[in-house]
Amino acid sequence: MASPAISTLILSSSLGAVITSLTMSPLDVIKVRSQVVAEQVVGAAPKGKKPSVVVHNGLQTCLVPRPDKCQITNSLLISGRNIVRTEGIGGLYRGLAATLVQSIPNVILYYSCYDKLRSWGREEDGEGVEGPLKYIGSSALLAGGAARVVSTSIVSPLELVRTRQMNSSVPTSMVAEFKSIVEVGGVSGLWRGARVTLARDVPFSAVYWVVVEGVRDNDAVKEFGKDSWGGKFMTSLMSGAAGGVVASLISTPMDVVKTRQQVSLSLNGSSNPGIIAMMGNIYEKEGMGGLWRGNSARLARVVPSCAIMLGCFEGFKILLG
């Protein structure tokens, strides 16, 4: 099956990103406002830095300025009700614009690259499947990993600049931040933190797409989704959720390391320990459980966001194609 036009892929992935964020962001805003853990993880900001919180908008982890109002309660329902009562519905989407600016370019590159690479590697026609990656597992594995490398490598400098901007007490331009980073760390400084991001996201992406394509290639699933748009949408939801579960379970330790490095970098700007060193530090201080801290919460947000994003992407591809 030929890949859709690039304009269709861009529009489909953009619409999917917006819908996923609109659906998932309120849950993370409530979590940030209601849990003391958020403050304990971030800690006190040094002079000249704004306190920040780690937010996941359903697409990726981002750092945004800490809200002025952080109500401490163990009930997400009560916290959500308090936010709506004091700030209106808009309070549930605090920081959404900032996270979308970081996320949408990454999502466009990632999904467009995957679709094009998979179609190139696995050409389907009426007589069978040909191409250098004709087996569905190998095409998904390599296309998924390569797509994440491309998107992260291109977007990582922009994310670093925006993180520094949001955590600076003095307004700065993107150009000024780029110059500052290059002056201190050279051109390679623009990709600071990208290594741990790739170490987490490339395996996640490869495993995710292998599971997704494996589910979609199942005869029963193909039969269910072959005759209607709704059927195809539902199979995408199911395969996205299944891929999210498996990939999340495998990549949680790297997600813990990534989050802690991102927070540390935003607060003090200094170099972080390497991936292995930080994992060793976490294990020494917190045991094996420390490497899986937040796994349940991560599953709760990653699984539905993967399902919604893939369902919207594939659904809009059909409608716009």
N, C-alpha and C positions, 0 to 999 in steps of 0.2 A: 504494500500500500504506500503510495507516494505521500511525502510529507506535505502539509498545507503550505500556502504562501507565507513568507516571513511576516507580512503584515497581519495575517490571521493569528499567527503564533504570538506576536507582540500584544495584540488586543486581547486575546483570550487569556494570556497569562496576567496581564494588567487587571482585567476585570476579576479574575480569580483571586488575585492578591488583595484587592479592595474588599471583596465579599468575605474572604477569610478573616481579614483584620477586623471588619465590622462585627463579625460573629464572635471572634475569640478575644479581642482586646478587653472588653468589659471584665472578663474573668480574671485577667491578670491585673487590671487596675484594682479590683476588689482585693485580690491576694496581697498586692503591695501595700495597700492601705490597712489591711487587717492583721498582718503578721509582724510580730516583733522581729522575726528572723530576718526580714528585709534590712532592717537597720543594723542588726548584728553582723550580717554579711558585709555590708558596705562600710560601716564604721564611720567615724567622724572625719569630715573633710578637712584637710590642712588649710592654712591661710591662703586665700586667693583662689580656692577651688569651691565649686558648688557641690553640696552633697548629692549623690546620685543613687538611683536604684536600677536594678536589672529588670528589664521588661521584655516579655515575649509577646509579640502581637499576632501570633499564629503562624508567622513566616520565619522569623529568626529572632535571636536575642539581641536587644539593643540597650544602650545606656541612655537614660533620660534624666533630667533634673528631678530631684526628689520633691514630691508634692509638699506644700506647706502643711496640709491637713493630713495627718496619718493617725487615724483612729485605731486603737488597739482593741481588738475583740477576736475571739476564737470562732465566731460565726460568720461565714461568708455571706449568708443571707441578711444578717443584721447589718453588716458592714455595707453591703450593696444598698440596702434600704436607707441607711444614713447618708450615703453619698447622694442618692437621688433626692432625698429630702432637703439637703443643704445646698446642693450644687445643680440640681436638675439632671436630666438624662445625659446632658453633655459631660457631666463629671465622670461618667463611666467610660468616656472616650478621651480622657485627658492624656496628652502625649501621642495621640494617634497620628497626627500629621507628621510629627518628627520621625516616628518609626516607619511610616510609609515612605518618606523620602529616602530613608536608608534601604528599605526592603524592596521596593518595586523594581529598581534597575537590576538588582540581583536576581529576582524572580524571573524577569523577562529574559535575561541572559541564560539562566539555568534551564528553564523549560524549553526555550527555543533551541538551545544547543543540544539538549538531550533528544528532542524530537528529530532534529536534522541528522544528528550522528547515528541514531538508531535506524532511521530510514535508509541512510547511506550504507550502513553495515549489514542491513538485512532487507534486501529487496524482495517483495512478495509479488507474484503474478499468478495467473490462473493455473500454472503448471507446477507451482511449488515455491520454495524459498531459496534464493541465491544471495551471494554477497560474501565479503570477507568474514563477516560475523553472522553466518546464517542460523546458528543455533541461538535460540531465544535467551538462554542464560548468559552466554558470552556477550551478546549484543547489549543486553541490559546492564551487565556488570561494567563493561568498558565504557559504554556511552554515559552511564550514570556517573562514574568516577570522573571521566574527562569533562563532562559538563560542569561539575562542581569545581574542578580545578580552574576552568576558564572563567566562570562567574566570580569566584572568590578572588582570583588574581587581579581581575579588572576592578572590582568594586572595593576591595580591601582598603586601598589608600583613601577613598572617599569616606568610608566608614570611620577610619582613624581620625581624619580631619574633623568630621562632624562630632565625634566623641569629644575631642579636645575643645571644640567650640562650645559645646553644651556645658562643659564643666569648667569653663573659664569665667572668672568674675568680671573680666573686661571684654566687651564685644570685639571680635576680630573677624577679618574676612577670610574666606577660604584660601585666597592667594597668600595672605600673610601666614596662615597656618602651614601651608605647603612649604613656604620658604623656611620657616622656623624648624620644621621637621628635618628638612634636607641639610640645613646648616649644622644641626646637632648630630644627626645620625647618618648623613649621606643619603643618596637616593634609596638605598636599601631600607632606610628608616621608614619609608612610606609603607612598607609591608611588615612592620613590626606587629607581631601577634598573628600574622597570617599562617605561620607554620602550624601552630596549635589548632587554628581554625580548620586548616586542611586536614590535619591528623584526625579531627573529629568528624568533619563533614564529608570527606571523600569516602571513607568506609560506610558511613551512614547512607550516603547516596547510592553507592554501588549495591549494598544489601537491599535497600528500599526498592530499587527498580527491579532487581532480580525477583523479589517476592511479588511485586506488583504484576510484572509480566507473566510470572508463573501462574498466578491466580487467574489473570485474564486469558491465559492460554488453555485453562481447564475447559474440557468439552461442555460440561454442564453450565459453566459461567458464560461461555460463548453462546450457547443455545438460549440462555435467559436474556442476553442483551442484544441479540442480532436483529430483532424486528422493530424496535422502537427507540426513540430518543431517550425516553424514560428508563428503558432497560439498560441502555449503554451508560446512562448517568449513574444508575444504581450499581452497576458492576464496577465503575470507576470509584465510587464511594467505598465499596467493600474492599477492593484491592488496595486502595490508598490506606485504609485503616489497617489492613493486615500488614502491609509494608511498614507502616509507622510503628506498629508494636514490635516487630522483630528488630528493625534497625535501631529503635530507641534502646532496647534492652542491651544491645551490643555496644552502643556508643556512649552510654551514660558516663563512664569514668572520664572520657575526654571532654564531655560537656561540663563536668564539675571543674576540671582544670581550666578550660576556656573561660568560664564565668569568673573564676577567681583571678585569673591573669588580667582579664578585661577590666575588672573593678580596680585592681591594684595599679594598673597602668594609668587609668583615668585619674586616680587620686594623687599619685606621686610622680608619674612620668618616668620612673626609673625602670631599668631592665628587670625582667622577671626571671626566676629560675627556669631552667629548661623544663620540657615536658616530663621527662623521666624524674628529674629532681623534685619537681612539684608533686608528682604522684607519690614519690617516696616520702615527702614531707607529710602529705595528707595521710598516708598509710601509717606512718610512725605516730602521728598525733591522734588520729581518729579511728585507726583500724581499717579493715577492709570495708566496713560499712560506710566510711567517709567517702570512698570513691563512688558509692552508689547513692549518696545523699540526694534527696529530692527526686528519686526515680519515679515514685508514684505520681508526684505532681507533674513531672515531665511527661509521663505517659498520658496523663489526663488532658494535657494541652496539645501534645504532639500528634496523638492518634486522631482526634477529631479535625485538627487543622490540616493534617495530611489528606484525610478523606475529603474534606470540603474543597481544598485547593485542587486536588486531582479531578474531582467530580466537576468543578466549575471549568477547569482548563479544557477537559475533554468535551464537556457539554457545549461550551462556547465555540470550540473548534468545529463541531458539527453544524451549529447554527450559523456561524460566520463563513464557513468554508464554501 
